[in-house]
Amino acid sequence: HMGPIGSGISMKLALQLPIYVYWQALAEALSMGVRSGLDMGEMLALIADSPAALTMLKPKIPVILQEDDAVAFALSAARKDLTVITASARALGVPIPAASAALDSYGAAAGAGWGEQDVARLVAFLVERSQTAAGKPS
């Protein structure tokens, strides 16, 4: 019990926000590493055993690397949640630039046909997009 009516949904949104932004930030970190010549699988393994990992990262590595097609939670559902989160924050007058940037990324992934893939696949989508935009490493 979190309080009066509406408190539960507020808590749900507060729990989801850092997870959705995490996938965005992880993709940005991996994009930098891949661009500099590092192997994405090796980076994920190291990150998964570091303080930079969420508990859910290790089991999601095969999903990110396209070794497992399991969908626990779809990108399109995360996009819907982020839309609610950003609208709620706006209504409360709370700026959330990281969530807004993540919403743009989830929207781009859904728009590119990745919407029914697992939420962790946002990482692969953003890494692929960043490498295409930057060109091949020299």
N, C-alpha and C positions, 0 to 999 in steps of 0.2 A: 504494500500500500504506500503510495507516494503523496497522497493528500487529496484535495477536492477533485471533483470531476474535471477531467482534462489533464490532470497531472501525469497520468500513466502514459498518454500519448506524447507529452512533452519529454518524458524520460526516454521513451522509445526513440524519439528523434535524436535526443542527446547521445544515446548509445550508438546509433547508426552513423552519425556524422563523422567521427574520427576514423571509423573503419573505411568509409567510402573515400575519404581524403587520403587515407593511408595507401590505397591502391594507386591513386594518382601520384603521390610522392614517390612510391616505390618505382613506378614506371619512369619517372623523371630521373631517378638515380641510376636505374639500369640503362636508360638511354644514353646517359653520359658515359657509363662504363663500356657499353657496346661500341659506341662511337670511338672510344679510345683503344679498341681492340680486345677488350675482355670478353670472355665467354659468359653468356647470360646464365646458363645452368650453374656454372661455377660460382658466379656472383650470388645467385639465389641461395645456393647451399651455404655459403659463408654468412650471408645476411640472416638466414634462418637460424643459425647458431650464435647470433649476436644479440645484443640488447635492442637492435633496430627492428627486430621481428615481432610481429603480432603472433599470438599463439596459433592462429589459423594459417600462418604462412606455410609451414612445413607441409601440411597435407594438400595445400593448393599448388605447390610447385609443379606437379605433373599436369595440372590443369593449365597453368600459365604456359608451360612448354609444349602444349598440345599433345601430351602423352596420355591424357585422360579426358574424355568428352563429358564427364559427369557435370550436371548443372544442379548445384544446391540452391542457388539464388540467381536469377537472371539479371543481366545488365539492365534490361528494360525496367525491371522492378526497382532496381537501385536508382535509376534515373527518375522514376516516379517519386520515390522517397525523397530524393534530393530536391525535387521540385517543391514538395511539401515543406521540407526543411528550410529552403531559401525563402519561400513565401511566409512561413511562420516567423523567421528571423526579421524579415522586412516589416511585418506587422508589429513586431516588438521593438523595432528601431535598433536592432542589433546587426552591425555589419559583419558579414562572414565571407570575405573575399576568397578564402581557400575553398569553401563549399561551392561558391559561384563558379570558380575555375573548374572544379571537379564536375559540376553539372554540365558545363560546356563539353567536357571530355566524354562523359557518359552519353550525352546527346549525340556527339559525333560518332561514337562507336555504334550506337543504336541506328543512327542514320546510314551507316556504312554496312548494315546488315548483321551486326554482331549482337543485337539486342537479346536474342534467346540463348546466348552463350553465358557461361558462369560469370559472375561479377568479377572474379579474379582475372578473367581474360582481358579486362581493361588494360592490364599491365602489358600484355603482348600487343594489343591494338596500339597503344601509345608508343611502345618501343618501335614497332614496325613503322608507324607514321613518322616518328622523329628521324628514323634512319632514311626513309624515303625523302623527307624534306631536306635533310642535311647532305644527302648523297652518300656514297660509299666511303668508308674510312680510307685515308691515304696511306 
